[in-house]
């Protein structure tokens, strides 16, 4: 799953540490999300969407695997 987290964070001038504090996660979690090494829990996805005032699907892009 791809996401626009880094793009949105930078557009708003928010540091990883600030976002992590607001979401009550570690800065490493934010870095892992931005690099695609980690997909958020549904609860964290909702928190991120609420933080940015957007819908989850506008931040996280699900791409079905081609068989």
N, C-alpha and C positions, 0 to 999 in steps of 0.2 A: 504494500500500500504506500502510495506517495503522499506527501503532505506539503503544505505551503507555510509551515510554521516559521521557518527561518525568514522567509520573504516578508511575512506579516509582521514579525517581531522587529525586523530592521526598518520597515516602513514607518513604524511607530516610534522608533528610537529607543526601544526597550532592550536592556542587556539580558543575557541568559540568566544571570543571578536574580535580576528583578522579577522576571517571569517565573522562575523557579520558586521564589518566595511567595509570589501571589498565588501560585497553584499548590503550594505546600509540598513540593518535590525537590529533589536535588538538582543542582546545575548540570550534573552528569546525565540525569534523566532527560533534560531539555536537549543537551548535545546529542544524545543517542536518538531521540525522536527526530531531530533535524537531519541527522545523517542516515535515517532509515534503518538503523540497527534495532529499533524497538518500536512496536506498535502500542499505542496507549490502551489502557483499560477503557471500557465504555464510560466509566465515571470520570476519568481524566480527560477523555475526549469532550465530554459535556462541559467540564470546567474550562478547558481551553476555548471552546466555542463561545461560552458565556463571557470569558475574559475579552475576547476580540469582538463580541457582539455580532457573531456570524453563526450560520448553520454549520453543523459538523461536516456535512458533505461539501461545503465550500472551502474547508481547510484540509480535510483528508479525502484523498482521491483513490477509490477502490478500482483496480483494474483486474478484470477477470483474466485468468490464464488462458492462453490460446492452446487448444489441444490439437 
